[in-house]
Amino acid sequence: VLSFIIFICYIASLAASFMMAPLLEFLLALFLFFAYASKLNEKFKGVYWPLADFLRCVTAAIIYFAISIAAVSKYNDGASKAAGVFGFIATIVYAIDFYITFNDLVTFLKQGSSDSPEERKSE
């Protein structure tokens, strides 16, 4: 939801060139939400879902931080300032999310390393 709000703010601002990053992050978050909700992560075992979610969170935090600094410092209109402030909030949210996802990723990788090679071949 926060990515969609930032996307709308960038559309209404002079910093419309930054609108693609929040749109892509929104679509990626929506895809992963529906993938987990429809249990695609259990159907497609070849994809490391926690790693994909972790990488999305890390890149989103970095991208939001960078474009928020640019939007707040370069543009003077209210929508750009609002998008920058929401971008800083999104940076914090994604940083918390990648910390939580990192713990899930470590647990996931420990599970995978405890399986013997024979068990992996039978699956």
C-alpha positions as CSV (number, residue, x, y, z in Angstrom):
1,V,0.0,0.0,0.0
2,L,2.8,2.4,0.8
3,S,4.5,1.8,-2.6
4,F,1.2,2.6,-4.3
5,I,0.8,5.8,-2.3
6,I,4.4,6.8,-3.3
7,F,3.6,6.0,-6.9
8,I,0.5,8.3,-6.8
9,C,2.6,11.1,-5.2
10,Y,5.3,10.8,-7.9
11,I,2.7,10.9,-10.7
12,A,1.2,14.2,-9.2
13,S,4.7,15.7,-8.7
14,L,7.4,17.3,-10.8
15,A,9.5,14.3,-10.0
16,A,7.5,12.0,-12.3
17,S,10.6,10.4,-13.6
18,F,10.9,8.5,-10.3
19,M,7.4,6.8,-10.6
20,M,8.7,3.6,-12.1
21,A,10.5,2.4,-9.0
22,P,7.5,2.5,-6.7
23,L,5.3,0.9,-9.4
24,L,7.7,-2.0,-9.9
25,E,8.1,-2.5,-6.1
26,F,4.3,-2.5,-5.8
27,L,3.9,-5.1,-8.5
28,L,6.6,-7.3,-7.1
29,A,5.1,-7.1,-3.6
30,L,1.7,-7.9,-5.0
31,F,3.1,-10.9,-7.0
32,L,4.8,-12.3,-3.9
33,F,1.7,-11.7,-1.8
34,F,-0.5,-13.6,-4.2
35,A,2.2,-16.3,-4.6
36,Y,2.3,-16.9,-0.8
37,A,-1.5,-16.6,-0.5
38,S,-2.1,-19.2,-3.2
39,K,0.7,-21.4,-1.9
40,L,2.8,-21.2,-5.0
41,N,5.8,-21.5,-2.8
42,E,4.8,-25.0,-1.9
43,K,4.1,-26.0,-5.6
44,F,7.3,-24.6,-7.1
45,K,10.1,-26.0,-4.9
46,G,12.8,-25.0,-7.4
47,V,12.4,-21.3,-6.5
48,Y,14.0,-20.1,-3.3
49,W,11.0,-18.0,-2.2
50,P,12.6,-16.6,1.0
51,L,15.7,-15.5,-1.0
52,A,13.5,-13.8,-3.6
53,D,11.6,-11.9,-0.9
54,F,14.9,-11.0,0.8
55,L,16.4,-9.6,-2.3
56,R,13.2,-7.6,-3.1
57,C,13.3,-6.1,0.4
58,V,17.0,-5.2,0.2
59,T,16.8,-3.6,-3.2
60,A,13.5,-1.8,-2.3
61,A,15.1,-0.2,0.8
62,I,18.1,1.0,-1.2
63,I,16.1,2.3,-4.1
64,Y,13.5,4.1,-1.9
65,F,16.3,5.7,0.1
66,A,18.1,7.0,-3.0
67,I,15.0,8.4,-4.8
68,S,13.7,9.9,-1.6
69,I,16.8,11.9,-1.1
70,A,16.7,13.0,-4.7
71,A,13.0,14.0,-4.5
72,V,13.3,15.9,-1.3
73,S,16.5,17.8,-2.2
74,K,15.9,18.5,-5.9
75,Y,12.2,19.3,-6.2
76,N,10.2,21.9,-4.3
77,D,6.6,21.0,-4.9
78,G,4.5,19.4,-2.1
79,A,3.8,16.1,-3.9
80,S,7.5,15.5,-4.3
81,K,8.2,16.3,-0.7
82,A,5.3,13.9,0.3
83,A,6.7,11.2,-1.9
84,G,10.1,11.7,-0.4
85,V,8.8,11.5,3.2
86,F,6.7,8.4,2.3
87,G,9.8,7.0,0.7
88,F,11.8,7.4,3.9
89,I,9.0,5.6,5.7
90,A,9.1,2.8,3.1
91,T,12.8,2.5,3.6
92,I,12.3,1.9,7.3
93,V,9.5,-0.6,6.6
94,Y,11.5,-2.5,4.0
95,A,14.6,-2.5,6.3
96,I,12.5,-4.1,9.0
97,D,11.0,-6.5,6.5
98,F,14.4,-7.6,5.2
99,Y,15.6,-8.2,8.8
100,I,12.6,-10.4,9.5
101,T,13.0,-12.1,6.1
102,F,16.7,-12.7,6.7
103,N,15.8,-14.7,9.8
104,D,13.4,-16.8,7.8
105,L,16.0,-17.2,5.1
106,V,18.6,-18.5,7.6
107,T,16.0,-21.0,8.9
108,F,15.1,-22.0,5.3
109,L,18.8,-22.6,4.4
110,K,19.5,-24.5,7.6
111,Q,16.6,-26.8,6.7
112,G,18.0,-27.4,3.2
113,S,21.5,-28.1,4.4
114,S,20.3,-30.7,6.9
115,D,18.7,-32.9,4.1
116,S,21.0,-35.6,2.8
117,P,21.7,-35.8,-0.9
118,E,19.7,-39.0,-1.2
119,E,16.6,-37.3,0.2
120,R,17.0,-34.5,-2.3
121,K,17.3,-36.9,-5.3
122,S,14.1,-38.8,-4.3
123,E,12.1,-35.6,-4.3
